[in-house]
Amino acid sequence: MITAIVFVKADVARIPEVAEEIAALDGVSEVYSVTGQIDLIALVRVRQHEDVASVVADRLNKVDGVSETETHIAFRAYSTHDLDAAFSLGGD
């Protein structure tokens, strides 16, 4: 699984709508509204590197209100706490 962290600058008047549209895209697992120089952080989880381009360049960047993105590819995950908890739901 490939994880990409995408920093998103958005039209301030449309941040909630932009966040919801991004969150609805296949391949996007989470979207956070944050403080600082960027407005949103989207986590993209896909199977292949080519899929990152499909999600970010072909769809996320085209969401109305997205003005700029910066994508970071994760090399390693050092904490699996959240993933372990998510996959254990309903396992009992």
CYANA upper distance limits for C-alpha pairs under 8 A (distance plus 0.5 A):
  1 MET  CA     45 ARG  CA      7.04
  1 MET  CA     46 VAL  CA      6.25
  1 MET  CA     47 ARG  CA      5.30
  1 MET  CA     48 GLN  CA      7.74
  2 ILE  CA     44 VAL  CA      8.43
  2 ILE  CA     45 ARG  CA      6.07
  2 ILE  CA     46 VAL  CA      5.78
  2 ILE  CA     47 ARG  CA      6.24
  2 ILE  CA     48 GLN  CA      6.93
  2 ILE  CA     49 HIS  CA      7.42
  2 ILE  CA     73 ILE  CA      8.08
  2 ILE  CA     74 ALA  CA      7.72
  3 THR  CA     43 LEU  CA      7.38
  3 THR  CA     44 VAL  CA      6.08
  3 THR  CA     45 ARG  CA      5.09
  3 THR  CA     46 VAL  CA      7.14
  3 THR  CA     73 ILE  CA      6.62
  3 THR  CA     74 ALA  CA      6.02
  4 ALA  CA     43 LEU  CA      6.38
  4 ALA  CA     44 VAL  CA      5.49
  4 ALA  CA     45 ARG  CA      7.00
  4 ALA  CA     52 VAL  CA      7.70
  4 ALA  CA     71 THR  CA      7.03
  4 ALA  CA     72 HIS  CA      5.99
  4 ALA  CA     73 ILE  CA      4.91
  4 ALA  CA     74 ALA  CA      6.36
  5 ILE  CA     41 ILE  CA      7.32
  5 ILE  CA     42 ALA  CA      6.45
  5 ILE  CA     43 LEU  CA      5.39
  5 ILE  CA     44 VAL  CA      6.87
  5 ILE  CA     71 THR  CA      6.28
  5 ILE  CA     72 HIS  CA      5.58
  5 ILE  CA     73 ILE  CA      6.87
  5 ILE  CA     74 ALA  CA      7.82
  6 VAL  CA     41 ILE  CA      6.07
  6 VAL  CA     42 ALA  CA      5.54
  6 VAL  CA     43 LEU  CA      6.81
  6 VAL  CA     44 VAL  CA      7.94
  6 VAL  CA     69 THR  CA      7.00
  6 VAL  CA     70 GLU  CA      6.13
  6 VAL  CA     71 THR  CA      4.90
  6 VAL  CA     72 HIS  CA      6.76
  7 PHE  CA     38 ILE  CA      6.85
  7 PHE  CA     39 ASP  CA      8.13
  7 PHE  CA     40 LEU  CA      6.56
  7 PHE  CA     41 ILE  CA      5.29
  7 PHE  CA     42 ALA  CA      7.14
  7 PHE  CA     69 THR  CA      5.93
  7 PHE  CA     70 GLU  CA      5.54
  7 PHE  CA     71 THR  CA      6.81
  8 VAL  CA     38 ILE  CA      6.41
  8 VAL  CA     39 ASP  CA      6.42
  8 VAL  CA     40 LEU  CA      5.49
  8 VAL  CA     41 ILE  CA      6.51
  8 VAL  CA     42 ALA  CA      7.99
  8 VAL  CA     66 VAL  CA      7.37
  8 VAL  CA     67 SER  CA      8.13
  8 VAL  CA     68 GLU  CA      6.41
  8 VAL  CA     69 THR  CA      5.09
  8 VAL  CA     70 GLU  CA      7.22
  9 LYS  CA     37 GLN  CA      8.45
  9 LYS  CA     38 ILE  CA      5.59
  9 LYS  CA     39 ASP  CA      5.68
  9 LYS  CA     40 LEU  CA      7.17
  9 LYS  CA     66 VAL  CA      6.63
  9 LYS  CA     67 SER  CA      6.09
  9 LYS  CA     68 GLU  CA      5.57
  9 LYS  CA     69 THR  CA      6.76
 10 ALA  CA     14 ARG  CA      7.70
 10 ALA  CA     15 ILE  CA      6.63
 10 ALA  CA     18 VAL  CA      7.80
 10 ALA  CA     38 ILE  CA      8.44
 10 ALA  CA     39 ASP  CA      6.70
 10 ALA  CA     40 LEU  CA      8.15
 10 ALA  CA     65 GLY  CA      5.89
 10 ALA  CA     66 VAL  CA      4.98
 10 ALA  CA     67 SER  CA      5.77
 10 ALA  CA     68 GLU  CA      7.55
 11 ASP  CA     15 ILE  CA      6.77
 11 ASP  CA     65 GLY  CA      5.47
 11 ASP  CA     66 VAL  CA      6.99
 11 ASP  CA     67 SER  CA      7.32
 12 VAL  CA     39 ASP  CA      8.49
 14 ARG  CA     18 VAL  CA      6.39
 14 ARG  CA     65 GLY  CA      6.81
 15 ILE  CA     19 ALA  CA      6.48
 15 ILE  CA     39 ASP  CA      7.84
 15 ILE  CA     40 LEU  CA      8.46
 15 ILE  CA     65 GLY  CA      8.17
 16 PRO  CA     20 GLU  CA      6.74
 17 GLU  CA     21 GLU  CA      6.70
 18 VAL  CA     22 ILE  CA      6.62
 18 VAL  CA     63 VAL  CA      7.34
 18 VAL  CA     64 ASP  CA      7.53
 18 VAL  CA     65 GLY  CA      6.70
 18 VAL  CA     66 VAL  CA      7.56
 19 ALA  CA     23 ALA  CA      6.54
 19 ALA  CA     31 VAL  CA      6.88
 19 ALA  CA     32 TYR  CA      8.17
 19 ALA  CA     33 SER  CA      8.09
 19 ALA  CA     40 LEU  CA      7.61
 20 GLU  CA     24 ALA  CA      6.78
 21 GLU  CA     25 LEU  CA      7.33
 21 GLU  CA     63 VAL  CA      7.55
 22 ILE  CA     28 VAL  CA      7.60
 22 ILE  CA     31 VAL  CA      7.80
 22 ILE  CA     42 ALA  CA      8.17
 22 ILE  CA     60 LEU  CA      6.62
 22 ILE  CA     63 VAL  CA      7.70
 23 ALA  CA     28 VAL  CA      6.33
 23 ALA  CA     29 SER  CA      7.44
 23 ALA  CA     30 GLU  CA      6.70
 23 ALA  CA     31 VAL  CA      6.32
 23 ALA  CA     42 ALA  CA      8.22
 24 ALA  CA     28 VAL  CA      7.72
 25 LEU  CA     55 VAL  CA      8.03
 25 LEU  CA     59 ARG  CA      8.15
 25 LEU  CA     60 LEU  CA      8.07
 26 ASP  CA     55 VAL  CA      7.89
 27 GLY  CA     44 VAL  CA      5.99
 27 GLY  CA     45 ARG  CA      6.01
 27 GLY  CA     46 VAL  CA      6.21
 27 GLY  CA     55 VAL  CA      7.01
 28 VAL  CA     42 ALA  CA      7.27
 28 VAL  CA     43 LEU  CA      6.29
 28 VAL  CA     44 VAL  CA      4.90
 28 VAL  CA     45 ARG  CA      6.77
 28 VAL  CA     55 VAL  CA      8.27
 29 SER  CA     42 ALA  CA      8.10
 29 SER  CA     43 LEU  CA      6.17
 29 SER  CA     44 VAL  CA      6.33
 29 SER  CA     45 ARG  CA      6.87
 30 GLU  CA     42 ALA  CA      6.21
 30 GLU  CA     43 LEU  CA      5.72
 30 GLU  CA     44 VAL  CA      7.95
 31 VAL  CA     40 LEU  CA      7.18
 31 VAL  CA     41 ILE  CA      6.10
 31 VAL  CA     42 ALA  CA      4.82
 31 VAL  CA     43 LEU  CA      6.87
 32 TYR  CA     40 LEU  CA      5.93
 32 TYR  CA     41 ILE  CA      5.61
 32 TYR  CA     42 ALA  CA      6.91
 33 SER  CA     39 ASP  CA      6.38
 33 SER  CA     40 LEU  CA      5.05
 33 SER  CA     41 ILE  CA      7.08
 34 VAL  CA     38 ILE  CA      7.54
 34 VAL  CA     39 ASP  CA      6.04
 34 VAL  CA     40 LEU  CA      6.14
 34 VAL  CA     41 ILE  CA      7.58
 35 THR  CA     39 ASP  CA      7.03
 44 VAL  CA     52 VAL  CA      7.75
 44 VAL  CA     55 VAL  CA      8.27
 46 VAL  CA     51 ASP  CA      6.60
 46 VAL  CA     52 VAL  CA      7.18
 47 ARG  CA     51 ASP  CA      7.42
 48 GLN  CA     52 VAL  CA      7.61
 49 HIS  CA     53 ALA  CA      7.56
 50 GLU  CA     54 SER  CA      6.99
 51 ASP  CA     55 VAL  CA      6.65
 52 VAL  CA     56 VAL  CA      6.43
 52 VAL  CA     57 ALA  CA      8.37
 53 ALA  CA     57 ALA  CA      5.66
 53 ALA  CA     58 ASP  CA      7.20
 54 SER  CA     58 ASP  CA      5.46
 54 SER  CA     59 ARG  CA      7.24
 55 VAL  CA     59 ARG  CA      5.78
 55 VAL  CA     60 LEU  CA      6.53
 56 VAL  CA     60 LEU  CA      5.22
 56 VAL  CA     61 ASN  CA      6.40
 57 ALA  CA     61 ASN  CA      5.99
 57 ALA  CA     62 LYS  CA      8.13
 58 ASP  CA     62 LYS  CA      7.33
 59 ARG  CA     63 VAL  CA      7.22
 60 LEU  CA     66 VAL  CA      8.37
 61 ASN  CA     66 VAL  CA      6.70
 61 ASN  CA     67 SER  CA      8.34
 61 ASN  CA     68 GLU  CA      7.99
 61 ASN  CA     69 THR  CA      7.63
 62 LYS  CA     66 VAL  CA      7.57
 80 THR  CA     84 ASP  CA      6.36
 81 HIS  CA     85 ALA  CA      6.70
 82 ASP  CA     86 ALA  CA      6.64
 83 LEU  CA     87 PHE  CA      6.71
 84 ASP  CA     88 SER  CA      6.68
 85 ALA  CA     89 LEU  CA      7.21
 87 PHE  CA     91 GLY  CA      8.45
